[in-house]
Amino acid sequence: MFAADGELISLSHEKRELLCSVIGLGVKFGLVAVAAVSLFRLSSAYQQRMDRQGEISAVLELETAKLAKSRERFDQLFTVSGEQHLIREQSQWIAPNRLRVVWQSGHQFPKVETANAGSGKTLTSP
């Protein structure tokens, strides 16, 4: 009778060890799964941030180029011959002692502007 009890105890002890091993293995698999999912989510978030950083750096390069161009233009306008350079660029300006006719819809007669009028007055003819 004692031998049978000893066998039962050892059998139940083996079952307990097997059950504990299975539970431990399940916990380890769970932790590995959680770690794998976390790494996948981190890698996707990292990829998104790298894409955004690439977009931002491209915009920064464009804006830096615009700034350099604006600085160069500013420096060019404030050199000794900058005024003449600006006048040559503005070919659409009215020459002195000339009139510009501006047609506007809704008005019966055109407006006439003078180029040498410093006050910016507009003359209208009926």
Summary of the structure (lengths in Angstrom):
residues: 126
radius of gyration: 42.7
end to end distance: 132.7
largest distance: 132.7
contacts: 227
relative contact order: 0.04
helix: 67%
strand: 9%
